[in-house]
Amino acid sequence: MNLSGVHTGPLREGERVTLTDNKGRRKSILLEAGKSWHTTKGAVHHDDLIGGPDGVVITSVGGMQYLALRPLLHDYMVAMPRDAAVIYPKEAAQIVMWGDIFPGARVLEAGVGSGALSLALLRAIGPEGRLQSYERRQQFADVAQRNVRNFIGGEHPGWEVTVGDLVEVIKDDQIDRAILDMLAPWECIDAVGERLIPGGVLVCYVATATQLGRVADTLRAHGGFTEPQLTETTMRDWHAEGLAIRPGHGTSSHTGFLAISRRLAPGQQAPMRSRRPAPGAYGPDYTGPRPANIPADLGGAGSVVPGKPVDEPPAEEGGPEE
Ligand SMILES: C[S@@+](CC[C@H](N)C(=O)[O-])C[C@H]1O[C@@H](n2cnc3c(N)ncnc32)[C@H](O)[C@@H]1O
């Protein structure tokens, strides 16, 4: 069975096709023999599409032209039914690359939400991979399973959805990669850290800067993870027509941040930082978790290494002033 969700060759009954008009308006239809989609410009008959190639221009009875194309994975991710917010394709793409998701990988994901990221992960791990997905709410898990089934056209043998709070129901299996997309990923870092293989990658997707800070400091306080890489992805459309070449009018708004980190071997602690934190970063007003690799006299939770000089932060580094 083809688990990619990609179909090639002539359009078949039961497949979804997107029709786009000359104003860019889109309509998704499920091809059924004998059926029609009725528009103000007359009907489009499904039978005119079934058996024909992908990428055809079809004309309604009233003379309106539509471009018919099979949706790609990113089209489906943003159009599929959802009860929870989804990870957008621009971040899903980053997660697959920076999370180093590979064919055959054992991946953990929580929460499942509407299953948008699950689709990208299932495609990346392929038929040999395993995806353990955890979701607190049964209703969301049901939506996600329906969305994935509809896209790939069946069940992925390596996909297991468990309903419950990740920390309470997490399985003991070792995992190669983990992705957390939830309100409080810092609550799950110990549990995930116990199962992640040495060198394994953890990616946390969070929506706000406050969450980003909390997850970064929790990883530092854990001590068994590398210094997290913190990123935001922006994607800008461009308009290029003859001599008129400029950024497009639509700006992609903020969606979220990624915190990416790797698991150290058991018993290993991230090396003590040789650079001071920014002034006031871990001062008396700071109430979050304190990094294990910063000495206590600098606001961390680590012990002072005798004779080890601590450098001043580089001049360009920002941060709160005391
Ligand atoms: C933003 S949604 C995830 C969206 C999903 N990644 C997607 O692309 O469709 C966050 C989900 O995490 C679930 N959640 C939050 N905390 C959780 C936990 N501790 N364990 C399991 N699921 C959790 C919520 O119920 C919610 O469905």
Ligand as a Chemical Component Dictionary entry (heavy atoms), coordinates in Angstrom:
data_LIG
# 
_chem_comp.id                   LIG 
_chem_comp.type                 NON-POLYMER 
_chem_comp.pdbx_formal_charge   0 
_chem_comp.three_letter_code    LIG 
# 
loop_
_chem_comp_atom.comp_id 
_chem_comp_atom.atom_id 
_chem_comp_atom.alt_atom_id 
_chem_comp_atom.type_symbol 
_chem_comp_atom.charge 
_chem_comp_atom.model_Cartn_x 
_chem_comp_atom.model_Cartn_y 
_chem_comp_atom.model_Cartn_z 
_chem_comp_atom.pdbx_ordinal 
LIG C1  C1  C 0  -1.800 23.010 19.166 1  
LIG S1  S1  S 1  -2.461 21.421 19.382 2  
LIG C2  C2  C 0  -1.379 20.379 18.454 3  
LIG C3  C3  C 0  -1.534 20.558 16.970 4  
LIG C4  C4  C 0  -0.878 19.476 16.156 5  
LIG N1  N1  N 0  0.547  19.455 16.330 6  
LIG C5  C5  C 0  -1.217 19.630 14.687 7  
LIG O1  O1  O 0  -0.320 19.943 13.900 8  
LIG O2  O2  O -1 -2.367 19.435 14.307 9  
LIG C6  C6  C 0  -1.960 21.042 21.024 10 
LIG C7  C7  C 0  -2.570 19.751 21.515 11 
LIG O3  O3  O 0  -1.836 19.281 22.607 12 
LIG C8  C8  C 0  -2.719 18.597 23.479 13 
LIG N2  N2  N 0  -2.011 18.508 24.758 14 
LIG C9  C9  C 0  -1.651 19.528 25.571 15 
LIG N3  N3  N 0  -0.944 19.064 26.619 16 
LIG C10 C10 C 0  -0.840 17.728 26.461 17 
LIG C11 C11 C 0  -0.217 16.682 27.212 18 
LIG N4  N4  N 0  0.427  16.944 28.329 19 
LIG N5  N5  N 0  -0.305 15.415 26.750 20 
LIG C12 C12 C 0  -0.968 15.141 25.599 21 
LIG N6  N6  N 0  -1.578 16.089 24.844 22 
LIG C13 C13 C 0  -1.507 17.361 25.260 23 
LIG C14 C14 C 0  -3.971 19.473 23.448 24 
LIG O4  O4  O 0  -5.118 18.758 23.817 25 
LIG C15 C15 C 0  -3.992 19.912 21.982 26 
LIG O5  O5  O 0  -4.790 19.062 21.209 27 
# 
loop_
_chem_comp_bond.comp_id 
_chem_comp_bond.atom_id_1 
_chem_comp_bond.atom_id_2 
_chem_comp_bond.value_order 
_chem_comp_bond.pdbx_ordinal 
LIG C1  S1  SING 1  
LIG S1  C2  SING 2  
LIG S1  C6  SING 3  
LIG C2  C3  SING 4  
LIG C3  C4  SING 5  
LIG C4  N1  SING 6  
LIG C4  C5  SING 7  
LIG C5  O1  DOUB 8  
LIG C5  O2  SING 9  
LIG C6  C7  SING 10 
LIG C7  O3  SING 11 
LIG C7  C15 SING 12 
LIG O3  C8  SING 13 
LIG C8  N2  SING 14 
LIG C8  C14 SING 15 
LIG N2  C9  SING 16 
LIG N2  C13 SING 17 
LIG C9  N3  DOUB 18 
LIG N3  C10 SING 19 
LIG C10 C11 SING 20 
LIG C10 C13 DOUB 21 
LIG C11 N4  SING 22 
LIG C11 N5  DOUB 23 
LIG N5  C12 SING 24 
LIG C12 N6  DOUB 25 
LIG N6  C13 SING 26 
LIG C14 O4  SING 27 
LIG C14 C15 SING 28 
LIG C15 O5  SING 29 
# 
